[in-house]
């Protein structure tokens, strides 16, 4: 696996002056050879002008957050990242790589969640190239590689969690922080070999597939009602238990098992009912 190493180019401005001087010297030598019929000076001048003109191909400028990957006859020769005007061997091939932060939004993917319900999901991925050698030589097209692997990781993540768990575990719709963290970790693992660092990944779209959206809405409502009822019953049982314990502790009234059961039943009805209770005043004894 290739790793990035920094190339050391020659300052371009210095080489511009050198090559201009070489070019002017070649012109002078050519004119001198032609004037005095000296083939040696004429040929030397032509070689100097040709070499200077060809050497100008080795001069290039580099903007901030850009890089040039250099190869010489198919062999990796290093990467230039320092902005400015530079000169390298004109035989070197140079490939531009942007080091700027990029982002894209995946397509809206249709996948099955952990409960086999079809859902639509999309994500936004923010990334940048950190190792130019890996980005260029380890994968065919690193930008396309990021897109494909991001969608693949999103599909795998969506199948691990249900759309909604009603508080019984991690769900896509209610645990955005955990889901986004899992997506980020998956992308780090998949894109590390391409010299790419993922800075941020988050879910941007999440919904049930249209064909089951209405049915799943009814199911969500029913599940929410059941969960709410369960919470109400648990709270009511605790309140009844606490009331009986206080009555016994303070010795306010002593209830036999039959009256205790009636009191528990009445309290549960009052606490669990959706409507306000209508109080009944007992003017007789406790057993009448």
N, C-alpha and C positions, 0 to 999 in steps of 0.2 A: 504494500500500500504506500503510495507516494504521500509525502508530507511537504508542506510548503516551506521553502527556504527563500531568504531575501537575496535578491540580486543586487549587485553594486554597479550601476551604470555610471558612465562618465557625464559630468555636467554638460548639458546640451549647448549652452551659450558659448562655452569655451570652444567646443568643437565647431560651432558655426563660424567663428573667426578663423580657426585653423583651416577649415575646408574652403572658406572664401579665399584665404591667402594661397592655398594650394591651387585653387581654380585660376586665380589671377597669375600665379607663377606658371601654370601650364599654358595659359594664353600667351604670356610673354615668351616662353620657350618656343612655342609653335611659330610665332611671328619671327623670332630670331633665327630659327632654323630655316624658315622659308626665305628670309631676306638674304642670308649668307650661304644658302644651299648646303646646310648642315643637316643631314638626315637624322643624326643622333639627337640633336636638340628638338627637331620636329617630332620624332616618335616619342621622346620623353615628355614633351608638352602634351601630346595627345593622350598618353597614358595618365598623366597627372589630371587632366580635365575629366577623363572618363572615370577615374577612380574617385575624384571628388564628387562628381555628379551621382555616382552610385552610392557613395558613403552618406549622402544626404538622406537616403532612405532610412538610415539608422536613427534619425532624430525624431523624437516624438514628445508631445506634451501630455501631462497627466493632471487631471483635476482632483480636488479633494474627494475622498471616498470612492475613488476608482483605482483599479489595479491592472497591470499588464502581466500576463503569464507568458514567459519567454521559452521558446523551444528552438533548439539548434539541430537541424537534420533529424527531427523526430525525438530528440532527447530533451527532457525537462531541464531548463537552465536556471530557473529561479523566477521570482515574482517581484515586480517593482510596485511599491505602494506609496512612496513619497511623492507628493505633488510637485510639479515643476517641469522644466525642459530638460530632457535627458537624451543621451546618445548610447546606443548599444550596437553590437555587431550587426551590420545591415543584412547579413544572411539569416539572422534570427527571425523566426515567425513570432508575431505578437498577437495575443488574444485578449480582448478587453473583458474585464469582469467587474461588475458594479458591487461595491461594498455597502451601498445604501440600504437602509431598512425598507423592506417591501411588505405589502400585505395583500391578501386576496380573500374572497369569500367563496367557499365551496358551493357546488350545486346543491339544491335541495334534494337530499337523498331519501329514498323510500326504503326503510329497513324494518325488521321485526325487533321489538324490544324483548326483554327477558321473559315476558309473558306471552310472546308470539303475537303481540298486537302490532299491526302495521302503523308506523309513525313516519312523519316527515321531519328531517333534521338537517340543519346546516350550521356551519361554523366559520369564524373569521380567524385566520392564521397570520401572525406577524413574524417575519423571519429576515435573516440576512446571511450572507456568505462570510464565514470566518476563516476557512482554509481554501484558498483558490486552487491549489494543486488537486485536492480531493474533488472539488466541485467540477473541475474540467476533465480530469483523467479517470475518476472512479465511476462516474455515471455518464450516460450518453448526453442527456440534456437536464441539467440540475434543476432548472425552473419547472419543467414538466414533471420531473421526479418528485418535487415538493408537492405539486398539486395532486398527483396520483396517490402518493403515500398518505397525504393528509385525509383524503376521502376514504382511503382504506382504513386508516386508524379510527376515523369517525364512525364508520360502519361497525367495526369491532367493538368500540366503546358502547354504542347505542344498544347492541345486543346483550350487553352485560347487566343492564339495569332496566327496571320497569319504568314505564312512563310516569306512573303515580303509585306510591306504596302506602299512602295514608298513614304516614308516621311509623311504619314497620320496618324501615330500612332506607337505604339511599335510592332516590328516584331521580329521573332526568328532569322532571318539572319542578322539584322542590329543593334539590341539593346542587345548585349551579356551581358553587365553589368546589365541591368534591369532584363533580363531573369535569369541570374545566381543568382541574389539577390532573386528573387521570388522562385527559386528552393531551395535555402538555407533556406529561411523562412518556406517553406512547409515541408522540412525535419526536421527542429527543432521541429515543431509542432507534426509531426508523430512519431519521435524517442525519444522524451523526456521521455515518459513513460517507455522506455526500458533502461534507465540509460546511454544513448549514446549521445555524443555531436558531431555534425557535424562541422568540422573545415572549410571545403571548398567544394563547389559543382559547377561544371562548365560543360557546354555543350562541348562534345568532338567530336561529329559527327552530322552533319545536312545536309540533302539532300532530294530532292524530290524522291518519290518512282520510281523505274526504269520504270514502265509502263506509267508514265505520265511525265517523265523527259524532253523528247524532246518537247512535247506540252507546258509544263510550261516554258521552255526556250524561246520559241517563244512568249508566253504571257508576260513574263518578258521584253523581248526586246520591244514589242509593248507598254507596259505600260510605259517603260522608255522613249520611243520616245514621247508619249503623254504628259508625265510629263515635258519633256524638252521643247516641243512646248508651253505648257501652261506658263512656266517660260519666254520663249522668248517673247510671245505675251504680257504678263503682263509688262515686261520691256519696250517693244516697245511702248505700250500705254502710259506709264509714260514718256518716252522720248518725244513723240509727244506732250503730254500735257505740258510738261516743255518748249518745243520749242515755242509753240503758246503763252504761258504766257510771255516768254521773248520778243517775237516780239511785243506783245501788250504793255508790260511794257516800253520798250525802244522806242516805237513809230517808229519802223523802216519801217513797211509797214502795211497798213490797208487792210484786206482781207474781201470780202463779204462772206456770207455763202457758196456760190457755190465754190469759189476759196479755201476757208478754207477746204471744204470737199475734194477737189482735192489734196490739199497739204497733208492732213491727209492720204489719200489713198496712195499717192506716198511714204510718209515716212514709212508707215507700210509695203509696198512692199519691200522697201530697207532694213528695219531693220529685217524683218522676212524671207527674201529670203535666201536660202542656197547658192546662187551664188552671186558673186560680182556684184554690180549694174553698168550699163553702163550710165555714165552721158550724158545728152543732154543739150547743151547750147542754151538757148532761146535768139536769137538776136533781136527779136521784142519787143513788149510791153508785159505787164503782161497778157493781155487778147488775145494775138495772138499766 
